[in-house]
Amino acid sequence: MSFNAVIFDLDGTLLDTLQDLAGTLNTVLSKNGYPVHTLEECRFLVGQGMRELVRKALPEGIGTTETIDRLLPEFMAHYADNWNIHTRPYPGINLILSSLAGQGVKMAILSNKADNFTRLCAEELLKEWQFNVVMGHHSGIAPKPDPAGALLVAQMLGEEPSTILYVGDSGIDMQTATGAGMYPVGVLWGFRPESELLECGAKAVVRSPEEIIELLKRSI
């Protein structure tokens, strides 16, 4: 099998965003009189988009549509001012992106993070590299693990799904890749444990970005 493109998840895969997401979440929760969460707890709350993050963070029975509609704008506004306090690319990400670019491999980002924040993160923290597609969650496309977004990215890349390596840190990413007919690769430096990645269909699990380069070397 040969791979012509790589689709990356963003949070927990390319960028370590956990502290800034948790900080914003806890600020909004505390301001509104709700219990806050530890960083470790937040590791298992993120991944399904910002609206779902707010819902999951609320006490059981509190996450009504009305409550989420009230808190989500607060979350978005605070995050807009505090998204890049601690957020940085993971060690070694610069090496793999430069290697892929040098090989002429097409690169894309697909995230459940709101589209405007996804693009902002890429433009500010990954601006050294040219991504063919950068896409966050937006109206009209179901969030991951629905494969619709991944299939749309494949179409935009002009590649068959079977020629795309899909790299992410969560079970949601592995399910997305499997549903789209792509090759799912789980990373262990992100937010979720190896057991989740394997249970959700990872065909390869890597402990460092360099191992992704090795996967491509064996395949291209």
NUKESE-378853 format. One record per residue: residue number from 1; residue in three letters; x negated, y negated, z of N, C-alpha, C in turn. Coordinates in nm, 4 decimals. Layout:
REM NUKESE-378853
REC  resi  resn     neast    nnorth       nup    caeast   canorth      caup     ceast    cnorth       cup
REC   NUM   ALA         X         Y         Z         X         Y         Z         X         Y         Z
...
This chain:
REM NUKESE-378853
REC  resi  resn     neast    nnorth       nup    caeast   canorth      caup     ceast    cnorth       cup
REC     1   MET   -0.0841    0.1191    0.0000    0.0000    0.0000    0.0000   -0.0881   -0.1247    0.0000
REC     2   SER   -0.0529   -0.2211   -0.0819   -0.1276   -0.3464   -0.0829   -0.0360   -0.4603   -0.0400
REC     3   PHE   -0.0951   -0.5577    0.0272   -0.0187   -0.6708    0.0782   -0.0647   -0.7989    0.0108
REC     4   ASN    0.0321   -0.8744   -0.0393    0.0023   -0.9989   -0.1085    0.0313   -1.1217   -0.0242
REC     5   ALA    0.0996   -1.1030    0.0879    0.1406   -1.2168    0.1702    0.1539   -1.1741    0.3162
REC     6   VAL    0.1440   -1.2728    0.4042    0.1630   -1.2500    0.5474    0.2639   -1.3530    0.5985
REC     7   ILE    0.3678   -1.3052    0.6652    0.4614   -1.3931    0.7351    0.4295   -1.3856    0.8838
REC     8   PHE    0.4074   -1.5012    0.9445    0.3785   -1.5087    1.0867    0.4980   -1.5638    1.1635
REC     9   ASP    0.5246   -1.5053    1.2784    0.6056   -1.5726    1.3778    0.5212   -1.6887    1.4314
REC    10   LEU    0.5835   -1.7830    1.5011    0.5094   -1.8998    1.5511    0.4772   -1.8887    1.7000
REC    11   ASP    0.5800   -1.8994    1.7845    0.5594   -1.8975    1.9300    0.5159   -1.7585    1.9754
REC    12   GLY    0.4029   -1.7529    2.0429    0.3537   -1.6247    2.0918    0.2719   -1.5481    1.9899
REC    13   THR    0.2623   -1.6011    1.8683    0.1858   -1.5337    1.7630    0.0740   -1.6241    1.7121
REC    14   LEU    0.1103   -1.7391    1.6580    0.0101   -1.8370    1.6162   -0.0215   -1.9363    1.7277
REC    15   LEU    0.0833   -1.9797    1.7981    0.0670   -2.0821    1.9012    0.1125   -2.0314    2.0381
REC    16   ASP    0.0359   -2.0691    2.1406    0.0764   -2.0430    2.2781    0.1600   -2.1616    2.3244
REC    17   THR    0.2901   -2.1475    2.3186    0.3844   -2.2551    2.3490    0.4548   -2.2361    2.4828
REC    18   LEU    0.4209   -2.1320    2.5549    0.5021   -2.0903    2.6686    0.5106   -2.1963    2.7786
REC    19   GLN    0.3973   -2.2578    2.8141    0.3992   -2.3539    2.9239    0.4868   -2.4749    2.8920
REC    20   ASP    0.4803   -2.5235    2.7692    0.5599   -2.6406    2.7339    0.7083   -2.6071    2.7243
REC    21   LEU    0.7404   -2.4898    2.6728    0.8804   -2.4475    2.6698    0.9345   -2.4290    2.8114
REC    22   ALA    0.8562   -2.3637    2.8957    0.8997   -2.3401    3.0337    0.9116   -2.4709    3.1104
REC    23   GLY    0.8188   -2.5620    3.0876    0.8233   -2.6908    3.1557    0.9478   -2.7694    3.1192
REC    24   THR    0.9802   -2.7719    2.9911    1.1021   -2.8406    2.9475    1.2260   -2.7728    3.0036
REC    25   LEU    1.2301   -2.6415    2.9937    1.3453   -2.5664    3.0425    1.3694   -2.5933    3.1908
REC    26   ASN    1.2653   -2.5843    3.2705    1.2807   -2.6011    3.4142    1.3148   -2.7452    3.4519
REC    27   THR    1.2644   -2.8402    3.3765    1.3006   -2.9800    3.4011    1.4503   -3.0009    3.3823
REC    28   VAL    1.5033   -2.9469    3.2735    1.6460   -2.9622    3.2443    1.7311   -2.8864    3.3456
REC    29   LEU    1.6896   -2.7651    3.3788    1.7651   -2.6865    3.4769    1.7681   -2.7565    3.6120
REC    30   SER    1.6525   -2.8015    3.6596    1.6430   -2.8658    3.7895    1.7258   -2.9944    3.7943
REC    31   LYS    1.7177   -3.0715    3.6871    1.7913   -3.1977    3.6800    1.9422   -3.1752    3.6924
REC    32   ASN    1.9877   -3.0607    3.6451    2.1309   -3.0314    3.6463    2.1727   -2.9382    3.7598
REC    33   GLY    2.0812   -2.9138    3.8530    2.1156   -2.8379    3.9720    2.1152   -2.6874    3.9571
REC    34   TYR    2.0457   -2.6357    3.8563    2.0393   -2.4912    3.8353    1.9029   -2.4367    3.8768
REC    35   PRO    1.8945   -2.3099    3.9134    1.7664   -2.2505    3.9520    1.6672   -2.2518    3.8364
REC    36   VAL    1.5392   -2.2685    3.8688    1.4335   -2.2682    3.7675    1.3731   -2.1283    3.7578
REC    37   HIS    1.2819   -2.1118    3.6608    1.2234   -1.9805    3.6342    1.0713   -1.9870    3.6365
REC    38   THR    1.0096   -1.8766    3.6777    0.8643   -1.8671    3.6725    0.8187   -1.8553    3.5275
REC    39   LEU    0.6899   -1.8783    3.5062    0.6338   -1.8661    3.3717    0.6515   -1.7237    3.3192
REC    40   GLU    0.6348   -1.6266    3.4066    0.6500   -1.4870    3.3653    0.7938   -1.4568    3.3251
REC    41   GLU    0.8900   -1.5120    3.3971    1.0305   -1.4936    3.3606    1.0608   -1.5591    3.2266
REC    42   CYS    1.0029   -1.6756    3.2037    1.0263   -1.7464    3.0772    0.9706   -1.6684    2.9587
REC    43   ARG    0.8686   -1.5894    2.9828    0.8096   -1.5059    2.8772    0.9152   -1.4151    2.8132
REC    44   PHE    1.0153   -1.3759    2.8916    1.1181   -1.2853    2.8419    1.2482   -1.3574    2.8059
REC    45   LEU    1.2505   -1.4881    2.8222    1.3679   -1.5660    2.7845    1.3563   -1.6221    2.6432
REC    46   VAL    1.2347   -1.6542    2.6016    1.2146   -1.7175    2.4709    1.2188   -1.6131    2.3599
REC    47   GLY    1.2372   -1.6615    2.2373    1.2274   -1.5728    2.1217    1.3503   -1.5679    2.0341
REC    48   GLN    1.4645   -1.6102    2.0882    1.5879   -1.6021    2.0101    1.6439   -1.7394    1.9742
REC    49   GLY    1.5609   -1.8395    1.9836    1.6042   -1.9736    1.9491    1.6342   -2.0560    2.0732
REC    50   MET    1.6408   -2.1864    2.0566    1.6513   -2.2773    2.1709    1.7892   -2.2721    2.2379
REC    51   ARG    1.8922   -2.2565    2.1602    2.0256   -2.2456    2.2201    2.0356   -2.1210    2.3067
REC    52   GLU    1.9838   -2.0104    2.2562    1.9873   -1.8857    2.3320    1.8972   -1.8938    2.4546
REC    53   LEU    1.7867   -1.9667    2.4438    1.6982   -1.9862    2.5580    1.7725   -2.0549    2.6722
REC    54   VAL    1.8458   -2.1604    2.6409    1.9230   -2.2308    2.7435    2.0292   -2.1386    2.8030
REC    55   ARG    2.0976   -2.0630    2.7191    2.2030   -1.9737    2.7679    2.1467   -1.8692    2.8629
REC    56   LYS    2.0369   -1.8059    2.8247    1.9791   -1.6986    2.9045    1.9199   -1.7496    3.0358
REC    57   ALA    1.8814   -1.8766    3.0370    1.8189   -1.9335    3.1558    1.9201   -1.9710    3.2632
REC    58   LEU    2.0454   -1.9849    3.2249    2.1491   -2.0240    3.3207    2.1931   -1.9050    3.4060
REC    59   PRO    2.2395   -1.9296    3.5274    2.2897   -1.8210    3.6113    2.4049   -1.7476    3.5419
REC    60   GLU    2.4199   -1.6214    3.5764    2.5248   -1.5399    3.5151    2.6616   -1.6053    3.5327
REC    61   GLY    2.7345   -1.6115    3.4215    2.8675   -1.6681    3.4231    2.8731   -1.8178    3.4021
REC    62   ILE    2.7557   -1.8835    3.3974    2.7508   -2.0293    3.3832    2.7310   -2.0716    3.2375
REC    63   GLY    2.6730   -1.9832    3.1560    2.6353   -2.0196    3.0195    2.7517   -2.0267    2.9219
REC    64   THR    2.8494   -2.1092    2.9526    2.9617   -2.1277    2.8608    2.9195   -2.2160    2.7434
REC    65   THR    2.9998   -2.2127    2.6390    2.9713   -2.2970    2.5226    2.9649   -2.4438    2.5622
REC    66   GLU    3.0565   -2.4856    2.6478    3.0607   -2.6256    2.6912    2.9335   -2.6641    2.7666
REC    67   THR    2.8884   -2.5777    2.8558    2.7678   -2.6070    2.9337    2.6446   -2.6110    2.8443
REC    68   ILE    2.6340   -2.5155    2.7540    2.5190   -2.5132    2.6634    2.5203   -2.6347    2.5725
REC    69   ASP    2.6369   -2.6724    2.5230    2.6477   -2.7909    2.4371    2.6039   -2.9171    2.5115
REC    70   ARG    2.6213   -2.9178    2.6420    2.5809   -3.0342    2.7215    2.4310   -3.0344    2.7497
REC    71   LEU    2.3756   -2.9167    2.7773    2.2347   -2.9085    2.8157    2.1383   -2.9049    2.6973
REC    72   LEU    2.1810   -2.8496    2.5854    2.0899   -2.8333    2.4725    2.0331   -2.9665    2.4219
REC    73   PRO    2.1138   -3.0720    2.4058    2.0549   -3.2000    2.3639    1.9513   -3.2529    2.4632
REC    74   GLU    1.9734   -3.2307    2.5917    1.8746   -3.2703    2.6922    1.7448   -3.1936    2.6718
REC    75   PHE    1.7591   -3.0638    2.6481    1.6412   -2.9802    2.6249    1.5647   -3.0300    2.5020
REC    76   MET    1.6351   -3.0531    2.3939    1.5715   -3.0967    2.2697    1.4996   -3.2305    2.2876
REC    77   ALA    1.5649   -3.3237    2.3565    1.5058   -3.4557    2.3754    1.3798   -3.4488    2.4614
REC    78   HIS    1.3851   -3.3718    2.5700    1.2676   -3.3592    2.6564    1.1555   -3.2858    2.5846
REC    79   TYR    1.1894   -3.1821    2.5108    1.0865   -3.1057    2.4398    1.0201   -3.1912    2.3321
REC    80   ALA    1.0956   -3.2792    2.2690    1.0398   -3.3661    2.1657    0.9269   -3.4526    2.2207
REC    81   ASP    0.9337   -3.4863    2.3488    0.8317   -3.5698    2.4109    0.7224   -3.4901    2.4813
REC    82   ASN    0.7429   -3.3593    2.4949    0.6499   -3.2801    2.5768    0.6087   -3.1477    2.5132
REC    83   TRP    0.6280   -3.1328    2.3843    0.6031   -3.0039    2.3192    0.4547   -2.9700    2.3066
REC    84   ASN    0.3679   -3.0717    2.3113    0.2258   -3.0469    2.2818    0.1330   -3.0785    2.3981
REC    85   ILE    0.1839   -3.0694    2.5209    0.0980   -3.0926    2.6374   -0.0027   -2.9783    2.6529
REC    86   HIS    0.0468   -2.8565    2.6470   -0.0402   -2.7385    2.6612   -0.0453   -2.6531    2.5352
REC    87   THR    0.0447   -2.6733    2.4416    0.0551   -2.5867    2.3240   -0.0694   -2.5959    2.2364
REC    88   ARG   -0.1277   -2.4806    2.2065   -0.2476   -2.4731    2.1238   -0.2458   -2.3411    2.0455
REC    89   PRO   -0.3199   -2.3345    1.9341   -0.3365   -2.2053    1.8664   -0.4099   -2.1071    1.9578
REC    90   TYR   -0.3750   -1.9814    1.9473   -0.4468   -1.8786    2.0230   -0.5904   -1.8661    1.9720
REC    91   PRO   -0.6818   -1.8238    2.0572   -0.8201   -1.8009    2.0130   -0.8254   -1.7042    1.8953
REC    92   GLY   -0.9015   -1.7396    1.7957   -0.9190   -1.6537    1.6795   -0.8210   -1.6784    1.5664
REC    93   ILE   -0.7148   -1.7568    1.5922   -0.6164   -1.7830    1.4876   -0.6799   -1.8608    1.3728
REC    94   ASN   -0.7684   -1.9543    1.4066   -0.8340   -2.0310    1.3006   -0.9130   -1.9408    1.2071
REC    95   LEU   -0.9751   -1.8383    1.2615   -1.0551   -1.7474    1.1797   -0.9690   -1.6673    1.0830
REC    96   ILE   -0.8573   -1.6149    1.1325   -0.7742   -1.5328    1.0445   -0.7067   -1.6178    0.9374
REC    97   LEU   -0.6615   -1.7364    0.9719   -0.5971   -1.8212    0.8715   -0.6967   -1.8639    0.7640
REC    98   SER   -0.8174   -1.8961    0.8060   -0.9199   -1.9330    0.7074   -0.9567   -1.8142    0.6200
REC    99   SER   -0.9635   -1.6954    0.6795   -0.9953   -1.5752    0.6023   -0.8871   -1.5450    0.4998
REC   100   LEU   -0.7608   -1.5528    0.5415   -0.6506   -1.5264    0.4494   -0.6476   -1.6287    0.3366
REC   101   ALA   -0.6696   -1.7543    0.3719   -0.6718   -1.8591    0.2692   -0.7841   -1.8341    0.1698
REC   102   GLY   -0.8994   -1.7905    0.2213   -1.0129   -1.7633    0.1335   -0.9897   -1.6453    0.0414
REC   103   GLN   -0.9065   -1.5507    0.0831   -0.8745   -1.4349    0.0001   -0.7605   -1.4634   -0.0971
REC   104   GLY   -0.6983   -1.5796   -0.0841   -0.5849   -1.6121   -0.1708   -0.4563   -1.5440   -0.1303
REC   105   VAL   -0.4484   -1.4986   -0.0037   -0.3268   -1.4352    0.0463   -0.2236   -1.5436    0.0782
REC   106   LYS   -0.1025   -1.5270    0.0310    0.0034   -1.6234    0.0612    0.0388   -1.6133    0.2089
REC   107   MET    0.0675   -1.7298    0.2700    0.0978   -1.7332    0.4124    0.2269   -1.8101    0.4365
REC   108   ALA    0.3056   -1.7608    0.5327    0.4308   -1.8270    0.5678    0.4524   -1.8185    0.7175
REC   109   ILE    0.5355   -1.9084    0.7679    0.5781   -1.9066    0.9077    0.7293   -1.8956    0.9103
REC   110   LEU    0.7797   -1.8022    0.9901    0.9235   -1.7869    1.0100    0.9496   -1.7788    1.1593
REC   111   SER    1.0259   -1.8734    1.2120    1.0470   -1.8818    1.3564    1.1946   -1.8991    1.3890
REC   112   ASN    1.2321   -1.8544    1.5089    1.3650   -1.8848    1.5611    1.3683   -2.0211    1.6292
REC   113   LYS    1.2544   -2.0839    1.6433    1.2473   -2.2203    1.6950    1.3191   -2.3127    1.5968
REC   114   ALA    1.3803   -2.4176    1.6471    1.4486   -2.5112    1.5581    1.3557   -2.5560    1.4458
REC   115   ASP    1.4110   -2.5705    1.3260    1.3307   -2.5953    1.2074    1.2439   -2.7204    1.2214
REC   116   ASN    1.2990   -2.8274    1.2784    1.2194   -2.9509    1.2893    1.0997   -2.9329    1.3810
REC   117   PHE    1.1164   -2.8577    1.4900    1.0040   -2.8340    1.5794    0.9038   -2.7356    1.5180
REC   118   THR    0.9540   -2.6380    1.4446    0.8645   -2.5444    1.3764    0.7729   -2.6188    1.2806
REC   119   ARG    0.8305   -2.7077    1.2013    0.7514   -2.7848    1.1055    0.6556   -2.8808    1.1756
REC   120   LEU    0.7015   -2.9407    1.2842    0.6162   -3.0315    1.3603    0.4945   -2.9592    1.4158
REC   121   CYS    0.5170   -2.8418    1.4743    0.4056   -2.7626    1.5274    0.3046   -2.7285    1.4192
REC   122   ALA    0.3553   -2.6853    1.3040    0.2660   -2.6488    1.1939    0.1899   -2.7700    1.1412
REC   123   GLU    0.2599   -2.8803    1.1268    0.1971   -3.0014    1.0721    0.0915   -3.0588    1.1654
REC   124   GLU    0.1139   -3.0477    1.2953    0.0222   -3.1085    1.3912   -0.0908   -3.0156    1.4351
REC   125   LEU   -0.0615   -2.8888    1.4539   -0.1594   -2.7978    1.5131   -0.2177   -2.6962    1.4153
REC   126   LEU   -0.1563   -2.6835    1.2981   -0.2066   -2.5879    1.1977   -0.2284   -2.6578    1.0636
REC   127   LYS   -0.2578   -2.7868    1.0696   -0.2639   -2.8677    0.9474   -0.3849   -2.8371    0.8601
REC   128   GLU   -0.4822   -2.7652    0.9132   -0.6005   -2.7314    0.8329   -0.5691   -2.6289    0.7249
REC   129   TRP   -0.4556   -2.5601    0.7388   -0.4251   -2.4518    0.6468   -0.2963   -2.4791    0.5712
REC   130   GLN   -0.2927   -2.4348    0.4480   -0.1760   -2.4558    0.3622   -0.0857   -2.3328    0.3680
REC   131   PHE    0.0320   -2.3497    0.4268    0.1304   -2.2420    0.4283    0.2245   -2.2607    0.3100
REC   132   ASN    0.2532   -2.1517    0.2413    0.3439   -2.1583    0.1265    0.4870   -2.1892    0.1697
REC   133   VAL    0.5240   -2.1375    0.2869    0.6582   -2.1616    0.3414    0.6465   -2.1790    0.4919
REC   134   VAL    0.7143   -2.2799    0.5458    0.7287   -2.2968    0.6905    0.8779   -2.3130    0.7179
REC   135   MET    0.9343   -2.2204    0.7947    1.0789   -2.2214    0.8150    1.1141   -2.1862    0.9595
REC   136   GLY    1.1893   -2.2739    1.0228    1.2462   -2.2453    1.1534    1.3949   -2.2209    1.1397
REC   137   HIS    1.4610   -2.2048    1.2530    1.6038   -2.1784    1.2483    1.6803   -2.3037    1.2078
REC   138   HIS    1.7726   -2.2868    1.1144    1.8570   -2.3970    1.0689    1.9915   -2.3403    1.0255
REC   139   SER    2.0883   -2.4274    1.0115    2.2223   -2.3824    0.9757    2.2213   -2.3147    0.8397
REC   140   GLY    2.3020   -2.2107    0.8280    2.3121   -2.1392    0.7013    2.2324   -2.0108    0.6970
REC   141   ILE    2.1343   -1.9954    0.7865    2.0549   -1.8728    0.7929    2.0642   -1.8159    0.9336
REC   142   ALA    2.1045   -1.6917    0.9448    2.1149   -1.6283    1.0760    1.9765   -1.6147    1.1383
REC   143   PRO    1.9659   -1.6300    1.2692    1.8350   -1.6154    1.3344    1.7876   -1.4710    1.3328
REC   144   LYS    1.6570   -1.4536    1.3496    1.6024   -1.3200    1.3672    1.6667   -1.2565    1.4907
REC   145   PRO    1.6936   -1.1267    1.4899    1.6403   -1.0234    1.4015    1.7163   -1.0007    1.2710
REC   146   ASP    1.8176   -1.0804    1.2418    1.8799   -1.0702    1.1104    1.7716   -1.0919    1.0052
REC   147   PRO    1.7612   -1.0034    0.9058    1.6518   -1.0130    0.8083    1.6719   -1.1191    0.7011
REC   148   ALA    1.7842   -1.1920    0.7043    1.8140   -1.2864    0.5963    1.7039   -1.3905    0.5784
REC   149   GLY    1.6539   -1.4450    0.6893    1.5488   -1.5457    0.6801    1.4213   -1.4896    0.6203
REC   150   ALA    1.3835   -1.3701    0.6633    1.2624   -1.3076    0.6103    1.2762   -1.2792    0.4610
REC   151   LEU    1.3936   -1.2346    0.4204    1.4159   -1.2067    0.2786    1.4148   -1.3353    0.1963
REC   152   LEU    1.4658   -1.4432    0.2540    1.4608   -1.5723    0.1854    1.3168   -1.6187    0.1696
REC   153   VAL    1.2362   -1.6014    0.2728    1.0951   -1.6388    0.2638    1.0254   -1.5561    0.1564
REC   154   ALA    1.0540   -1.4258    0.1515    0.9946   -1.3406    0.0476    1.0293   -1.3925   -0.0912
REC   155   GLN    1.1551   -1.4306   -0.1084    1.1986   -1.4855   -0.2370    1.1235   -1.6143   -0.2693
REC   156   MET    1.1062   -1.6992   -0.1708    1.0342   -1.8250   -0.1916    0.8870   -1.8016   -0.2215
REC   157   LEU    0.8320   -1.6945   -0.1648    0.6929   -1.6589   -0.1923    0.6759   -1.5919   -0.3279
REC   158   GLY    0.7858   -1.5412   -0.3826    0.7793   -1.4678   -0.5086    0.7194   -1.3300   -0.4929
REC   159   GLU    0.7425   -1.2683   -0.3754    0.6845   -1.1372   -0.3460    0.7924   -1.0388   -0.3038
REC   160   GLU    0.7719   -0.9121   -0.3383    0.8596   -0.8066   -0.2899    0.8364   -0.7859   -0.1400
REC   161   PRO    0.9425   -0.7598   -0.0648    0.9247   -0.7407    0.0794    0.8203   -0.6348    0.1149
REC   162   SER    0.8122   -0.5293    0.0351    0.7183   -0.4208    0.0669    0.5723   -0.4638    0.0553
REC   163   THR    0.5466   -0.5793   -0.0044    0.4087   -0.6282   -0.0186    0.3746   -0.7333    0.0873
REC   164   ILE    0.4610   -0.7461    0.1875    0.4424   -0.8514    0.2888    0.4141   -0.7900    0.4254
REC   165   LEU    0.3079   -0.8378    0.4879    0.2749   -0.8029    0.6254    0.3468   -0.9021    0.7165
REC   166   TYR    0.4257   -0.8517    0.8102    0.5011   -0.9384    0.8999    0.4395   -0.9283    1.0388
REC   167   VAL    0.3905   -1.0408    1.0915    0.3145   -1.0420    1.2168    0.3915   -1.1190    1.3234
REC   168   GLY    0.4197   -1.0537    1.4369    0.4915   -1.1200    1.5444    0.4604   -1.0584    1.6791
REC   169   ASP    0.5114   -1.1218    1.7845    0.4777   -1.0778    1.9206    0.5946   -1.0164    1.9958
REC   170   SER    0.7102   -1.0025    1.9309    0.8280   -0.9537    2.0029    0.8993   -0.8418    1.9291
REC   171   GLY    0.9857   -0.7726    2.0037    1.0687   -0.6711    1.9412    1.1582   -0.7300    1.8342
REC   172   ILE    1.2028   -0.8513    1.8547    1.2850   -0.9197    1.7548    1.2111   -0.9308    1.6224
REC   173   ASP    1.0832   -0.9646    1.6290    1.0032   -0.9734    1.5064    0.9900   -0.8378    1.4383
REC   174   MET    0.9683   -0.7341    1.5172    0.9527   -0.6005    1.4596    1.0833   -0.5545    1.3944
REC   175   GLN    1.1959   -0.5846    1.4575    1.3257   -0.5499    1.3991    1.3517   -0.6288    1.2713
REC   176   THR    1.3111   -0.7547    1.2713    1.3274   -0.8383    1.1518    1.2491   -0.7808    1.0352
REC   177   ALA    1.1231   -0.7482    1.0622    1.0375   -0.6934    0.9572    1.0935   -0.5624    0.9028
REC   178   THR    1.1347   -0.4748    0.9922    1.1897   -0.3457    0.9510    1.3160   -0.3648    0.8682
REC   179   GLY    1.4040   -0.4528    0.9143    1.5279   -0.4780    0.8419    1.5060   -0.5369    0.7043
REC   180   ALA    1.3965   -0.6119    0.6897    1.3667   -0.6759    0.5614    1.2826   -0.5877    0.4706
REC   181   GLY    1.2405   -0.4727    0.5197    1.1570   -0.3837    0.4383    1.0127   -0.4275    0.4304
REC   182   MET    0.9656   -0.5006    0.5334    0.8270   -0.5460    0.5405    0.7484   -0.4598    0.6382
REC   183   TYR    0.6176   -0.4795    0.6430    0.5318   -0.3991    0.7296    0.5154   -0.4714    0.8632
REC   184   PRO    0.5729   -0.4170    0.9737    0.5707   -0.4864    1.1021    0.4415   -0.4647    1.1804
REC   185   VAL    0.3775   -0.5754    1.2164    0.2555   -0.5730    1.2966    0.2793   -0.6509    1.4247
REC   186   GLY    0.2625   -0.5858    1.5392    0.2817   -0.6516    1.6674    0.1503   -0.6989    1.7255
REC   187   VAL    0.1501   -0.8183    1.7845    0.0304   -0.8726    1.8482    0.0459   -0.8674    1.9996
REC   188   LEU   -0.0643   -0.8398    2.0685   -0.0597   -0.8201    2.2134   -0.1045   -0.9423    2.2923
REC   189   TRP   -0.1370   -1.0533    2.2245   -0.1759   -1.1739    2.2978   -0.0561   -1.2667    2.3227
REC   190   GLY    0.0620   -1.2253    2.2803    0.1792   -1.3108    2.2901    0.2608   -1.2911    2.4164
REC   191   PHE    0.3929   -1.2965    2.4012    0.4823   -1.3020    2.5166    0.5372   -1.1675    2.5609
REC   192   ARG    0.5281   -1.0650    2.4780    0.5955   -0.9387    2.5074    0.4968   -0.8221    2.5184
REC   193   PRO    0.5362   -0.7161    2.5901    0.4469   -0.6016    2.6095    0.4426   -0.5077    2.4886
REC   194   GLU    0.3388   -0.4270    2.4862    0.3192   -0.3308    2.3769    0.4375   -0.2349    2.3664
REC   195   SER    0.4927   -0.1943    2.4809    0.6031   -0.0983    2.4787    0.7212   -0.1520    2.3988
REC   196   GLU    0.7521   -0.2786    2.4147    0.8635   -0.3379    2.3404    0.8361   -0.3372    2.1901
REC   197   LEU    0.7141   -0.3721    2.1532    0.6784   -0.3766    2.0115    0.6921   -0.2392    1.9472
REC   198   LEU    0.6425   -0.1376    2.0148    0.6480   -0.0022    1.9597    0.7905    0.0503    1.9541
REC   199   GLU    0.8670    0.0245    2.0581    1.0061    0.0703    2.0624    1.0898    0.0072    1.9506
REC   200   CYS    1.0516   -0.1119    1.9101    1.1288   -0.1851    1.8080    1.0729   -0.1697    1.6681
REC   201   GLY    0.9750   -0.0804    1.6501    0.9362   -0.0448    1.5152    0.8018   -0.0895    1.4652
REC   202   ALA    0.7146   -0.1424    1.5519    0.5817   -0.1831    1.5060    0.5073   -0.0644    1.4449
REC   203   LYS    0.4539   -0.0838    1.3254    0.3737    0.0208    1.2616    0.2259    0.0059    1.2940
REC   204   ALA    0.1897   -0.1119    1.3413    0.0536   -0.1371    1.3882    0.0623   -0.2369    1.5017
REC   205   VAL   -0.0278   -0.2211    1.5998   -0.0360   -0.3142    1.7117   -0.1811   -0.3604    1.7222
REC   206   VAL   -0.2009   -0.4930    1.7279   -0.3372   -0.5471    1.7285   -0.3619   -0.6269    1.8551
REC   207   ARG   -0.4866   -0.6221    1.8990   -0.5253   -0.6913    2.0222   -0.6000   -0.8205    1.9968
REC   208   SER   -0.6395   -0.8435    1.8725   -0.7070   -0.9675    1.8373   -0.6719   -1.0029    1.6930
REC   209   PRO   -0.6759   -1.1321    1.6585   -0.6453   -1.1719    1.5205   -0.7351   -1.1057    1.4177
REC   210   GLU   -0.8594   -1.0788    1.4574   -0.9518   -1.0165    1.3629   -0.9032   -0.8808    1.3129
REC   211   GLU   -0.8258   -0.8121    1.3946   -0.7754   -0.6807    1.3541   -0.6751   -0.6924    1.2391
REC   212   ILE   -0.6093   -0.8056    1.2276   -0.5184   -0.8261    1.1143   -0.5990   -0.8349    0.9853
REC   213   ILE   -0.7118   -0.9001    0.9924   -0.7996   -0.9073    0.8753   -0.8428   -0.7672    0.8334
REC   214   GLU   -0.8729   -0.6835    0.9319   -0.9135   -0.5466    0.9010   -0.7991   -0.4687    0.8357
REC   215   LEU   -0.6780   -0.4901    0.8816   -0.5629   -0.4249    0.8196   -0.5525   -0.4618    0.6718
REC   216   LEU   -0.5706   -0.5896    0.6435   -0.5618   -0.6355    0.5044   -0.6772   -0.5834    0.4204
REC   217   LYS   -0.7945   -0.5747    0.4801   -0.9091   -0.5245    0.4067   -0.8871   -0.3813    0.3591
REC   218   ARG   -0.8167   -0.3050    0.4427   -0.7908   -0.1653    0.4065   -0.6792   -0.1529    0.3030
REC   219   SER   -0.6015   -0.2616    0.2890   -0.4810   -0.2516    0.2073   -0.4891   -0.3252    0.0742
REC   220   ILE   -0.5663   -0.4361    0.0710   -0.5681   -0.5176   -0.0510   -0.6542   -0.4543   -0.1583
